[in-house]
Amino acid sequence: MLGSLTKPHITVFQRHRFTYSSAIILYDKSLETHNKSRRSSLVFRSRAEKTSSKRFGIFARRLIKDPAMAFGEEKNPLPQETPLNPQLHRGTVCVTGAAGFIGSWLIMRLLERGYTVRATVRDTGKPLKTKHLLDLPGANERLTLWKADLDDEGSFDAAVDGCEGVFHVATPMDFESEDPENDIIKPTVNGVLNVMKSCAKAKSVKRVVFTSSAGTVNFTDDFQTPGKVFDESCWTNVDLCRKVKMTGWMYFVSKTLAEKAAWDFAEENKIDLLTVIPTLVVGPFIMQTMPPSMITALALLTRNEPHYMILRQVQLVHLDDLCMSHIFVYEHPEAKGRYISSTCDATIVQVAKMLAQKYPEYNVPTKFKDADESLPAVPFSSKKLLDLGFKFNYTMEEMFDGAIQCCREKGLLPEKASF
Protein backbone atom coordinates (compact mmCIF):
# COMPACT_ATOMS: atom_id res chain seq x y z
CA MET A 1 0.00 0.00 0.00
CA LEU A 2 2.91 2.31 0.65
CA GLY A 3 3.95 2.02 -2.97
CA SER A 4 0.68 3.53 -4.13
CA LEU A 5 1.21 6.77 -2.24
CA THR A 6 2.41 9.97 -3.84
CA LYS A 7 5.61 11.52 -2.53
CA PRO A 8 3.87 14.08 -0.27
CA HIS A 9 1.86 11.26 1.29
CA ILE A 10 5.00 9.20 1.82
CA THR A 11 6.58 12.13 3.64
CA VAL A 12 3.68 12.39 6.07
CA PHE A 13 3.60 8.59 6.45
CA GLN A 14 7.27 8.50 7.36
CA ARG A 15 7.02 11.32 9.86
CA HIS A 16 3.86 10.16 11.54
CA ARG A 17 4.00 8.35 14.87
CA PHE A 18 1.90 5.34 14.03
CA THR A 19 0.27 3.18 16.66
CA TYR A 20 -2.13 0.26 16.81
CA SER A 21 -4.72 2.13 14.79
CA SER A 22 -2.45 1.93 11.78
CA ALA A 23 -1.68 -1.74 12.23
CA ILE A 24 -5.04 -2.85 10.96
CA ILE A 25 -4.63 -0.86 7.76
CA LEU A 26 -1.86 -3.06 6.45
CA TYR A 27 -3.72 -6.29 7.07
CA ASP A 28 -2.12 -9.08 5.02
CA LYS A 29 -4.90 -11.45 3.96
CA SER A 30 -2.36 -14.07 2.96
CA LEU A 31 -1.75 -14.78 6.65
CA GLU A 32 -5.42 -15.39 7.37
CA THR A 33 -5.20 -19.18 7.56
CA HIS A 34 -6.79 -21.75 9.84
CA ASN A 35 -4.70 -23.84 12.16
CA LYS A 36 -5.05 -27.49 11.18
CA SER A 37 -5.26 -28.68 14.74
CA ARG A 38 -7.87 -26.11 15.77
CA ARG A 39 -6.51 -26.27 19.29
CA SER A 40 -6.34 -23.36 21.67
CA SER A 41 -2.96 -22.52 23.13
CA LEU A 42 -4.25 -21.35 26.47
CA VAL A 43 -4.57 -22.64 29.97
CA PHE A 44 -7.54 -21.85 32.12
CA ARG A 45 -7.39 -21.95 35.86
CA SER A 46 -10.83 -23.57 36.09
CA ARG A 47 -9.59 -26.80 34.45
CA ALA A 48 -7.47 -29.57 35.90
CA GLU A 49 -4.01 -30.15 34.38
CA LYS A 50 -5.04 -33.31 32.59
CA THR A 51 -8.08 -31.76 30.94
CA SER A 52 -6.25 -28.57 29.99
CA SER A 53 -3.32 -30.46 28.50
CA LYS A 54 -5.58 -32.65 26.42
CA ARG A 55 -7.72 -29.84 25.10
CA PHE A 56 -5.27 -26.98 24.73
CA GLY A 57 -1.96 -28.52 23.71
CA ILE A 58 1.73 -28.26 24.55
CA PHE A 59 1.58 -24.58 25.44
CA ALA A 60 -1.05 -25.29 28.10
CA ARG A 61 1.07 -28.02 29.69
CA ARG A 62 4.12 -25.76 29.78
CA LEU A 63 2.14 -22.92 31.35
CA ILE A 64 0.75 -25.15 34.07
CA LYS A 65 4.29 -26.08 35.02
CA ASP A 66 5.32 -22.41 35.00
CA PRO A 67 2.77 -20.38 36.99
CA ALA A 68 4.69 -17.18 36.33
CA MET A 69 3.70 -17.49 32.67
CA ALA A 70 0.13 -18.67 33.26
CA PHE A 71 -2.79 -16.66 32.00
CA GLY A 72 -4.98 -17.57 34.93
CA GLU A 73 -5.94 -15.58 38.00
CA GLU A 74 -2.56 -16.12 39.67
CA LYS A 75 -0.84 -14.04 36.99
CA ASN A 76 -3.30 -11.26 36.42
CA PRO A 77 -6.01 -10.78 39.01
CA LEU A 78 -7.80 -7.51 39.39
CA PRO A 79 -6.42 -5.81 42.51
CA GLN A 80 -8.10 -7.20 45.59
CA GLU A 81 -8.55 -3.71 47.01
CA THR A 82 -10.58 -2.63 43.98
CA PRO A 83 -14.00 -1.44 45.15
CA LEU A 84 -16.49 -3.48 43.15
CA ASN A 85 -19.95 -2.25 42.31
CA PRO A 86 -22.26 -4.99 43.58
CA GLN A 87 -24.91 -3.96 41.03
CA LEU A 88 -22.54 -4.85 38.18
CA HIS A 89 -20.24 -7.61 39.36
CA ARG A 90 -21.03 -11.09 37.98
CA GLY A 91 -24.25 -10.06 36.32
CA THR A 92 -25.29 -10.48 32.68
CA VAL A 93 -23.29 -8.60 30.06
CA CYS A 94 -23.28 -8.35 26.28
CA VAL A 95 -20.06 -8.42 24.22
CA THR A 96 -20.16 -7.30 20.58
CA GLY A 97 -17.55 -8.53 18.12
CA ALA A 98 -17.39 -11.66 20.24
CA ALA A 99 -15.54 -13.94 17.83
CA GLY A 100 -12.66 -11.54 17.29
CA PHE A 101 -9.19 -11.09 18.78
CA ILE A 102 -10.17 -8.88 21.71
CA GLY A 103 -13.79 -9.96 22.08
CA SER A 104 -13.08 -13.67 22.48
CA TRP A 105 -10.40 -13.17 25.15
CA LEU A 106 -12.60 -10.69 26.98
CA ILE A 107 -15.39 -13.27 27.04
CA MET A 108 -13.01 -15.88 28.44
CA ARG A 109 -12.11 -13.54 31.29
CA LEU A 110 -15.71 -12.55 31.97
CA LEU A 111 -16.75 -16.19 32.19
CA GLU A 112 -13.88 -16.87 34.58
CA ARG A 113 -15.14 -14.09 36.84
CA GLY A 114 -18.62 -15.55 36.94
CA TYR A 115 -20.44 -13.35 34.45
CA THR A 116 -23.23 -14.57 32.20
CA VAL A 117 -22.29 -13.44 28.69
CA ARG A 118 -24.38 -12.74 25.62
CA ALA A 119 -22.00 -12.77 22.67
CA THR A 120 -23.03 -11.11 19.43
CA VAL A 121 -21.73 -12.34 16.08
CA ARG A 122 -22.78 -11.52 12.53
CA ASP A 123 -23.70 -15.12 11.73
CA THR A 124 -24.56 -17.73 14.34
CA GLY A 125 -24.76 -20.38 11.62
CA LYS A 126 -21.00 -20.66 11.06
CA PRO A 127 -19.72 -23.01 13.80
CA LEU A 128 -16.07 -22.80 12.72
CA LYS A 129 -16.09 -19.09 13.54
CA THR A 130 -17.63 -19.54 16.98
CA LYS A 131 -16.27 -22.91 18.15
CA HIS A 132 -13.47 -21.22 20.12
CA LEU A 133 -16.13 -19.40 22.12
CA LEU A 134 -18.33 -22.40 22.78
CA ASP A 135 -15.29 -24.42 23.94
CA LEU A 136 -14.47 -21.94 26.71
CA PRO A 137 -14.83 -23.13 30.32
CA GLY A 138 -18.21 -21.99 31.59
CA ALA A 139 -19.63 -21.49 28.10
CA ASN A 140 -22.16 -24.30 28.37
CA GLU A 141 -23.70 -22.73 31.45
CA ARG A 142 -23.25 -18.98 30.93
CA LEU A 143 -22.59 -18.13 27.27
CA THR A 144 -25.16 -17.63 24.51
CA LEU A 145 -24.66 -16.49 20.92
CA TRP A 146 -26.83 -13.76 19.42
CA LYS A 147 -26.97 -12.66 15.79
CA ALA A 148 -26.48 -8.91 15.33
CA ASP A 149 -25.03 -6.65 12.65
CA LEU A 150 -23.66 -3.13 13.10
CA ASP A 151 -25.41 -2.06 9.89
CA ASP A 152 -28.80 -3.26 11.06
CA GLU A 153 -30.45 -0.86 13.50
CA GLY A 154 -32.31 -2.72 16.21
CA SER A 155 -30.43 -5.98 15.67
CA PHE A 156 -28.74 -5.60 19.08
CA ASP A 157 -32.00 -4.95 20.94
CA ALA A 158 -32.67 -8.55 21.95
CA ALA A 159 -29.09 -9.29 22.99
CA VAL A 160 -28.78 -6.14 25.09
CA ASP A 161 -32.21 -6.24 26.74
CA GLY A 162 -31.80 -7.63 30.25
CA CYS A 163 -28.05 -6.99 30.46
CA GLU A 164 -26.51 -4.86 33.19
CA GLY A 165 -23.45 -4.07 31.08
CA VAL A 166 -22.38 -3.89 27.44
CA PHE A 167 -18.84 -4.18 26.06
CA HIS A 168 -18.85 -2.80 22.52
CA VAL A 169 -15.77 -4.24 20.82
CA ALA A 170 -16.99 -4.78 17.24
CA THR A 171 -15.91 -2.44 14.44
CA PRO A 172 -16.05 -2.63 10.62
CA MET A 173 -12.75 -3.72 9.08
CA ASP A 174 -12.73 -3.16 5.32
CA PHE A 175 -9.82 -0.95 4.36
CA GLU A 176 -9.57 -1.64 0.65
CA SER A 177 -12.65 0.38 -0.19
CA GLU A 178 -12.59 2.96 -2.95
CA ASP A 179 -15.29 4.86 -1.07
CA PRO A 180 -14.09 5.00 2.55
CA GLU A 181 -16.60 7.64 3.61
CA ASN A 182 -19.55 5.36 2.82
CA ASP A 183 -17.92 1.97 3.29
CA ILE A 184 -15.94 2.59 6.48
CA ILE A 185 -16.53 5.90 8.22
CA LYS A 186 -20.33 6.08 8.14
CA PRO A 187 -20.82 2.36 9.01
CA THR A 188 -18.45 2.69 11.97
CA VAL A 189 -20.28 5.70 13.36
CA ASN A 190 -23.72 4.25 12.64
CA GLY A 191 -22.65 0.95 14.16
CA VAL A 192 -21.74 2.42 17.53
CA LEU A 193 -24.92 4.48 17.52
CA ASN A 194 -26.99 1.37 16.79
CA VAL A 195 -25.48 -0.34 19.81
CA MET A 196 -25.97 2.75 21.97
CA LYS A 197 -29.61 3.00 20.87
CA SER A 198 -30.17 -0.58 21.95
CA CYS A 199 -28.60 0.25 25.31
CA ALA A 200 -30.92 3.24 25.71
CA LYS A 201 -33.98 1.07 24.96
CA ALA A 202 -32.92 -1.55 27.51
CA LYS A 203 -33.68 -0.06 30.88
CA SER A 204 -31.50 -2.74 32.46
CA VAL A 205 -28.14 -1.41 31.17
CA LYS A 206 -26.16 0.34 33.88
CA ARG A 207 -22.80 0.81 32.15
CA VAL A 208 -21.31 0.62 28.64
CA VAL A 209 -17.61 0.10 27.84
CA PHE A 210 -16.55 1.02 24.31
CA THR A 211 -13.26 -0.26 22.85
CA SER A 212 -11.83 2.76 21.09
CA SER A 213 -8.42 3.08 19.43
CA ALA A 214 -5.12 4.89 19.72
CA GLY A 215 -6.14 6.35 16.37
CA THR A 216 -8.51 8.66 18.25
CA VAL A 217 -5.57 10.15 20.13
CA ASN A 218 -2.36 10.22 18.13
CA PHE A 219 -2.95 12.48 15.11
CA THR A 220 -3.28 15.82 16.87
CA ASP A 221 -2.29 19.22 15.50
CA ASP A 222 0.96 19.02 17.48
CA PHE A 223 1.68 15.31 17.09
CA GLN A 224 5.23 15.99 15.90
CA THR A 225 6.19 18.05 18.95
CA PRO A 226 9.32 16.51 20.53
CA GLY A 227 8.62 15.02 23.95
CA LYS A 228 4.85 15.18 23.61
CA VAL A 229 3.01 12.73 25.85
CA PHE A 230 -0.30 11.46 24.50
CA ASP A 231 -3.08 11.10 27.07
CA GLU A 232 -6.87 10.99 27.24
CA SER A 233 -7.15 14.74 26.60
CA CYS A 234 -5.76 14.29 23.07
CA TRP A 235 -8.12 13.95 20.12
CA THR A 236 -7.22 13.20 16.51
CA ASN A 237 -7.94 16.08 14.12
CA VAL A 238 -10.25 14.47 11.57
CA ASP A 239 -10.19 17.47 9.24
CA LEU A 240 -6.42 17.25 9.06
CA CYS A 241 -6.65 13.51 8.39
CA ARG A 242 -9.08 14.05 5.54
CA LYS A 243 -6.85 16.77 4.10
CA VAL A 244 -3.56 14.90 4.29
CA LYS A 245 -5.00 11.43 3.61
CA MET A 246 -2.05 9.59 5.12
CA THR A 247 -2.13 5.80 5.05
CA GLY A 248 -4.94 4.70 7.33
CA TRP A 249 -6.62 8.09 7.44
CA MET A 250 -10.07 6.53 7.18
CA TYR A 251 -9.47 4.45 10.31
CA PHE A 252 -8.35 7.47 12.33
CA VAL A 253 -11.41 9.38 11.19
CA SER A 254 -13.91 6.54 11.67
CA LYS A 255 -12.85 5.64 15.20
CA THR A 256 -12.58 9.28 16.29
CA LEU A 257 -16.02 10.20 14.98
CA ALA A 258 -17.48 6.98 16.40
CA GLU A 259 -16.17 7.64 19.89
CA LYS A 260 -17.33 11.26 19.83
CA ALA A 261 -20.75 10.16 18.61
CA ALA A 262 -20.92 7.66 21.46
CA TRP A 263 -20.08 10.35 24.00
CA ASP A 264 -22.72 12.71 22.60
CA PHE A 265 -25.37 9.99 22.62
CA ALA A 266 -24.44 8.89 26.13
CA GLU A 267 -24.76 12.44 27.44
CA GLU A 268 -28.12 13.01 25.75
CA ASN A 269 -29.52 9.70 26.98
CA LYS A 270 -27.86 9.61 30.39
CA ILE A 271 -25.87 6.44 29.69
CA ASP A 272 -22.87 5.66 31.89
CA LEU A 273 -20.20 5.29 29.18
CA LEU A 274 -16.51 4.46 29.50
CA THR A 275 -14.01 4.12 26.67
CA VAL A 276 -10.81 2.08 26.69
CA ILE A 277 -8.10 3.13 24.24
CA PRO A 278 -5.67 0.32 23.34
CA THR A 279 -2.36 0.69 21.57
CA LEU A 280 -0.77 -2.21 19.61
CA VAL A 281 -2.23 -5.36 21.15
CA VAL A 282 0.18 -8.31 21.44
CA GLY A 283 -0.10 -11.72 23.07
CA PRO A 284 -1.58 -15.22 22.69
CA PHE A 285 -5.13 -15.49 21.43
CA ILE A 286 -7.91 -18.05 21.09
CA MET A 287 -9.29 -17.28 17.63
CA GLN A 288 -7.91 -19.49 14.87
CA THR A 289 -6.82 -16.87 12.33
CA MET A 290 -4.02 -14.32 12.56
CA PRO A 291 -5.29 -11.06 14.12
CA PRO A 292 -4.35 -7.93 12.14
CA SER A 293 -2.40 -6.42 15.03
CA MET A 294 -0.35 -9.61 15.35
CA ILE A 295 0.65 -9.36 11.70
CA THR A 296 2.20 -6.02 12.58
CA ALA A 297 3.68 -7.12 15.90
CA LEU A 298 5.49 -10.07 14.30
CA ALA A 299 6.51 -8.23 11.13
CA LEU A 300 10.20 -8.36 12.07
CA LEU A 301 10.04 -12.15 12.25
CA THR A 302 8.23 -12.50 8.92
CA ARG A 303 10.10 -9.66 7.16
CA ASN A 304 6.82 -7.92 6.43
CA GLU A 305 8.57 -4.64 5.70
CA PRO A 306 5.52 -2.42 5.02
CA HIS A 307 4.71 -2.79 8.72
CA TYR A 308 8.10 -1.60 9.93
CA MET A 309 6.98 2.02 9.88
CA ILE A 310 4.22 1.19 12.36
CA LEU A 311 6.78 -0.37 14.71
CA ARG A 312 9.16 2.57 14.34
CA GLN A 313 7.75 4.32 17.41
CA VAL A 314 5.26 1.92 18.90
CA GLN A 315 3.21 1.53 22.06
CA LEU A 316 2.22 -1.93 23.27
CA VAL A 317 -0.24 -3.70 25.52
CA HIS A 318 -0.74 -7.40 26.24
CA LEU A 319 -4.14 -8.72 25.16
CA ASP A 320 -4.82 -10.04 28.64
CA ASP A 321 -3.94 -6.73 30.30
CA LEU A 322 -6.19 -4.92 27.83
CA CYS A 323 -9.16 -7.17 28.51
CA MET A 324 -8.64 -7.03 32.25
CA SER A 325 -8.53 -3.23 32.04
CA HIS A 326 -11.95 -3.35 30.36
CA ILE A 327 -13.35 -5.39 33.23
CA PHE A 328 -11.55 -3.26 35.80
CA VAL A 329 -13.09 0.03 34.69
CA TYR A 330 -16.47 -1.62 34.21
CA GLU A 331 -16.48 -2.86 37.81
CA HIS A 332 -14.96 0.26 39.36
CA PRO A 333 -17.71 2.61 40.60
CA GLU A 334 -15.45 5.67 40.32
CA ALA A 335 -14.38 5.08 36.72
CA LYS A 336 -15.28 7.95 34.37
CA GLY A 337 -14.41 8.99 30.85
CA ARG A 338 -11.60 7.71 28.64
CA TYR A 339 -8.77 5.36 29.66
CA ILE A 340 -5.63 4.65 27.67
CA SER A 341 -4.53 1.03 28.16
CA SER A 342 -0.87 0.83 27.16
CA THR A 343 1.92 -0.95 28.99
CA CYS A 344 5.07 0.39 27.38
CA ASP A 345 6.57 2.52 24.63
CA ALA A 346 9.36 1.27 22.37
CA THR A 347 11.17 1.83 19.10
CA ILE A 348 11.66 -0.65 16.31
CA VAL A 349 15.34 -0.86 17.27
CA GLN A 350 14.48 -1.90 20.83
CA VAL A 351 11.92 -4.46 19.68
CA ALA A 352 14.31 -5.87 17.06
CA LYS A 353 17.20 -6.27 19.51
CA MET A 354 14.98 -8.07 22.00
CA LEU A 355 13.64 -10.46 19.35
CA ALA A 356 17.02 -11.03 17.71
CA GLN A 357 18.58 -12.04 21.01
CA LYS A 358 15.77 -14.34 22.09
CA TYR A 359 14.80 -15.79 18.69
CA PRO A 360 17.97 -16.04 16.56
CA GLU A 361 16.28 -18.65 14.35
CA TYR A 362 14.29 -15.85 12.69
CA ASN A 363 17.29 -13.77 11.59
CA VAL A 364 15.60 -10.61 12.84
CA PRO A 365 17.00 -7.44 11.22
CA THR A 366 18.42 -4.87 13.62
CA LYS A 367 19.45 -2.10 11.22
CA PHE A 368 16.83 0.20 9.75
CA LYS A 369 16.70 3.24 7.54
CA ASP A 370 15.87 6.41 9.50
CA ALA A 371 15.83 4.51 12.80
CA ASP A 372 18.76 3.98 15.15
CA GLU A 373 19.61 4.07 18.86
CA SER A 374 18.96 7.82 18.99
CA LEU A 375 15.32 7.46 17.93
CA PRO A 376 13.12 8.42 20.90
CA ALA A 377 10.07 6.47 21.95
CA VAL A 378 6.72 8.26 21.81
CA PRO A 379 4.92 7.91 25.15
CA PHE A 380 1.25 7.11 25.63
CA SER A 381 0.25 7.70 29.25
CA SER A 382 -1.84 5.17 31.18
CA LYS A 383 -1.52 7.24 34.36
CA LYS A 384 -5.27 7.73 34.67
CA LEU A 385 -5.87 3.97 34.60
CA LEU A 386 -2.99 3.28 36.98
CA ASP A 387 -4.16 5.96 39.40
CA LEU A 388 -7.51 4.19 39.57
CA GLY A 389 -5.68 1.09 40.85
CA PHE A 390 -5.10 -1.03 37.77
CA LYS A 391 -1.83 -2.96 37.41
CA PHE A 392 -0.29 -4.16 34.15
CA ASN A 393 1.18 -7.63 34.51
CA TYR A 394 3.06 -8.35 31.29
CA THR A 395 6.34 -6.98 30.03
CA MET A 396 7.11 -6.43 26.36
CA GLU A 397 9.17 -9.62 26.33
CA GLU A 398 6.30 -11.65 27.79
CA MET A 399 3.89 -10.21 25.22
CA PHE A 400 6.03 -11.45 22.36
CA ASP A 401 6.86 -14.78 24.01
CA GLY A 402 3.19 -15.63 24.36
CA ALA A 403 2.31 -14.39 20.89
CA ILE A 404 5.10 -16.31 19.16
CA GLN A 405 4.40 -19.57 20.97
CA CYS A 406 0.68 -19.26 20.28
CA CYS A 407 1.20 -18.56 16.57
CA ARG A 408 3.60 -21.48 16.26
CA GLU A 409 1.10 -23.87 17.79
CA LYS A 410 -1.68 -22.66 15.52
CA GLY A 411 0.50 -23.09 12.45
CA LEU A 412 0.47 -19.36 11.75
CA LEU A 413 4.21 -18.85 12.21
CA PRO A 414 7.06 -21.12 11.08
CA GLU A 415 9.52 -22.49 13.64
CA LYS A 416 12.35 -20.63 11.92
CA ALA A 417 12.96 -18.17 9.12
CA SER A 418 13.20 -19.38 5.53
CA PHE A 419 15.30 -16.41 4.44
Residue pairs with C-beta under 8 A, 6 or more apart in sequence:
1 25
1 26
1 247
1 306
2 10
2 13
2 247
2 306
2 309
5 13
5 247
9 244
9 245
9 246
9 247
12 244
12 246
13 246
13 247
13 309
14 309
14 370
15 224
16 219
16 223
16 246
17 218
17 223
17 224
17 312
17 313
17 378
18 218
18 248
18 309
18 310
18 312
18 313
18 314
19 214
19 215
19 217
19 218
19 279
19 280
19 310
19 314
19 315
19 380
20 213
20 214
20 215
20 278
20 279
20 280
20 281
20 293
20 315
21 213
21 214
21 215
21 216
21 218
21 248
21 251
21 252
21 255
22 215
22 247
22 248
22 251
22 310
23 280
23 292
23 293
23 295
23 296
23 297
23 307
23 310
24 173
24 175
24 248
24 251
24 292
24 293
25 175
25 247
25 248
25 251
26 247
26 295
26 296
26 306
26 307
26 310
27 173
27 175
27 292
27 295
28 295
28 304
31 290
31 295
31 302
31 412
32 289
32 290
33 289
33 290
33 411
33 412
34 128
34 288
34 289
35 288
35 409
35 410
35 411
35 412
36 411
37 57
37 409
37 410
37 411
38 131
38 288
39 55
39 56
39 57
39 409
39 410
40 55
40 56
40 57
40 60
40 132
40 135
40 286
41 56
41 57
41 59
41 60
41 284
41 286
41 405
41 406
41 409
41 410
42 56
42 59
42 60
42 63
42 71
42 108
42 284
42 286
42 406
43 52
43 56
43 59
43 60
43 63
43 64
43 70
43 71
43 72
44 52
44 56
44 71
44 72
44 108
44 112
44 136
44 137
45 70
45 72
45 73
45 74
45 112
46 112
46 137
46 138
47 55
47 137
49 61
49 64
52 60
52 61
52 64
53 60
53 61
53 64
55 135
57 409
58 409
59 284
59 405
59 406
59 409
62 69
63 69
63 70
63 71
64 70
67 74
67 75
68 75
69 75
69 398
69 401
69 402
71 284
71 320
71 402
72 112
73 112
75 320
75 393
76 320
76 321
76 324
76 393
76 394
78 324
78 327
78 328
78 331
78 390
79 389
79 390
79 391
81 389
82 328
82 331
82 332
82 389
83 332
83 333
83 334
84 331
84 332
84 333
85 331
85 332
85 333
87 164
87 206
88 164
88 165
88 206
88 207
88 330
88 331
89 113
89 331
90 113
90 114
90 115
91 115
91 116
91 163
91 164
91 165
92 115
92 116
92 117
92 118
92 162
92 163
92 164
92 165
93 110
93 115
93 116
93 117
93 118
93 163
93 164
93 165
93 166
93 167
93 330
94 117
94 118
94 119
94 120
94 146
94 156
94 159
94 160
94 163
94 165
94 166
94 167
95 103
95 106
95 107
95 110
95 117
95 118
95 119
95 120
95 166
95 167
95 169
96 103
96 120
96 148
96 150
96 156
96 166
96 167
96 168
96 169
96 170
96 195
97 103
97 120
97 168
97 169
97 170
97 171
97 211
98 104
98 107
98 119
98 120
98 121
98 130
98 133
98 145
98 169
99 119
99 121
99 129
99 130
99 132
99 133
99 287
100 169
100 170
100 287
100 291
101 281
101 285
101 287
101 291
101 292
101 293
101 294
101 319
102 169
102 211
102 278
102 281
102 319
102 322
102 323
103 119
103 167
103 169
103 170
104 132
104 133
104 285
104 286
104 287
105 285
105 286
105 319
105 320
105 323
106 167
106 169
106 323
106 326
106 327
107 117
107 119
107 133
107 136
107 143
108 136
108 286
109 320
109 323
109 324
109 327
110 117
110 327
111 117
111 136
111 137
111 138
111 139
111 142
111 143
112 137
112 138
113 327
114 142
115 142
116 142
116 143
117 142
117 143
117 144
118 144
118 146
118 159
118 160
118 163
119 130
119 133
119 143
119 144
119 145
119 146
120 145
120 146
120 147
120 148
120 156
120 159
120 170
121 129
121 130
121 145
121 146
121 147
121 148
122 147
122 148
122 149
123 129
123 147
124 130
124 145
124 146
124 147
127 134
128 288
130 145
132 286
132 287
132 288
133 139
133 143
133 145
134 140
134 143
134 145
136 143
136 286
146 158
146 159
147 155
148 155
148 156
148 159
149 155
150 170
150 171
150 172
150 187
150 188
150 190
150 191
150 192
150 194
150 195
151 187
151 190
151 191
151 194
152 194
153 190
153 194
153 197
154 194
154 197
154 198
155 194
156 194
156 195
156 198
157 198
157 201
157 202
159 198
160 166
160 195
160 198
160 199
160 201
160 202
160 205
161 198
161 201
161 202
161 204
162 202
162 204
163 202
163 204
163 205
164 204
164 205
164 206
164 207
165 205
165 206
165 207
165 208
165 209
165 330
166 195
166 199
166 205
166 207
166 208
166 209
167 208
167 209
167 211
167 326
167 330
168 192
168 195
168 208
168 209
168 210
168 211
168 262
169 211
170 191
170 195
171 188
171 191
171 211
171 254
171 255
171 258
172 184
172 187
172 188
172 191
172 254
173 292
174 183
174 184
175 184
175 248
175 250
175 251
177 183
177 184
177 250
180 249
180 250
181 250
184 250
184 251
184 254
185 250
185 253
185 254
185 257
188 254
188 255
188 257
188 258
189 254
189 257
189 258
189 261
191 258
192 210
192 258
192 259
192 261
192 262
193 261
193 262
193 265
196 208
196 262
196 265
196 266
196 269
196 271
197 265
199 205
199 208
199 271
200 265
200 269
200 271
205 271
206 272
207 272
207 273
207 274
207 330
208 266
208 271
208 272
208 273
208 274
209 273
209 274
209 275
209 276
209 326
209 329
209 330
210 259
210 262
210 273
210 274
210 275
210 276
211 275
211 276
211 278
211 326
212 255
212 258
212 259
212 275
212 276
212 277
212 278
212 338
213 251
213 255
213 277
213 278
214 230
214 277
214 278
214 279
214 280
214 315
214 340
214 342
214 380
215 236
215 248
215 251
215 252
215 255
215 256
216 235
216 236
216 252
216 255
216 256
216 259
216 277
217 230
217 231
217 232
217 234
217 235
217 236
217 277
217 340
217 380
218 230
218 234
218 236
218 380
219 236
219 237
219 240
219 241
219 246
219 252
220 230
220 234
220 235
220 236
220 237
221 237
221 240
222 228
226 376
227 376
228 378
229 379
229 380
229 381
230 340
230 378
230 379
230 380
230 381
231 340
231 380
231 381
231 383
231 384
232 277
232 337
232 338
232 339
232 340
232 384
235 256
235 260
236 252
236 253
236 256
238 252
238 253
238 256
238 257
241 249
241 252
241 253
242 249
242 253
259 275
262 273
262 275
263 273
263 275
265 271
266 272
266 273
274 329
274 330
274 335
274 336
274 337
274 338
274 339
275 337
275 338
275 339
276 322
276 325
276 326
276 329
276 339
276 341
277 338
277 339
277 340
277 341
277 342
278 317
278 322
278 341
278 342
279 314
279 315
279 316
279 317
279 340
279 341
279 342
279 380
280 293
280 296
280 297
280 310
280 314
280 315
280 316
280 317
281 291
281 293
281 316
281 317
281 318
281 319
281 322
282 293
282 294
282 297
282 316
282 317
282 318
282 319
282 399
282 400
282 403
283 318
283 319
283 320
283 394
283 399
283 402
283 403
283 406
284 319
284 402
284 403
284 405
284 406
285 291
285 294
285 319
285 403
285 406
288 410
289 412
290 407
290 412
294 403
294 407
295 302
295 304
295 307
296 304
296 307
296 310
296 311
297 311
297 316
297 399
297 400
297 403
298 304
298 403
298 404
298 407
298 413
299 305
299 307
299 308
299 310
299 311
300 308
300 311
300 348
300 351
300 352
300 355
300 362
300 364
300 365
301 355
301 359
301 362
301 364
301 404
301 413
301 417
302 413
303 365
303 417
303 419
308 348
308 368
311 348
311 351
312 347
312 348
312 368
312 370
312 371
312 375
313 345
313 347
313 348
313 375
313 376
313 377
313 378
314 345
314 346
314 347
314 348
314 351
315 342
315 344
315 345
315 346
315 378
315 379
315 380
316 342
316 343
316 344
316 345
316 346
316 396
316 399
317 341
317 342
317 343
317 392
317 399
318 343
318 392
318 393
318 394
318 398
318 399
318 402
320 393
320 394
321 341
321 343
321 392
321 393
321 394
322 341
324 390
324 393
325 339
325 341
325 385
325 390
326 341
328 335
328 385
328 388
328 389
328 390
329 335
329 339
329 385
329 388
329 390
332 388
332 389
334 388
335 388
337 384
338 384
339 382
339 384
339 385
339 388
340 380
340 381
340 382
340 384
340 385
341 382
341 385
342 380
342 381
342 382
343 382
343 392
343 394
343 395
343 396
343 399
344 395
344 396
345 377
345 378
345 379
345 380
346 377
346 396
347 371
347 375
347 376
347 377
348 368
348 371
348 375
349 366
349 368
349 371
349 372
349 373
349 375
350 377
351 396
351 400
352 364
352 365
352 366
352 368
353 366
354 396
354 397
354 400
355 362
355 364
355 400
356 362
356 364
356 365
356 366
358 397
358 400
358 401
359 404
361 415
361 416
361 417
362 416
362 417
363 417
363 419
382 390
382 392
386 392
394 402
404 413
407 413
408 414
408 415
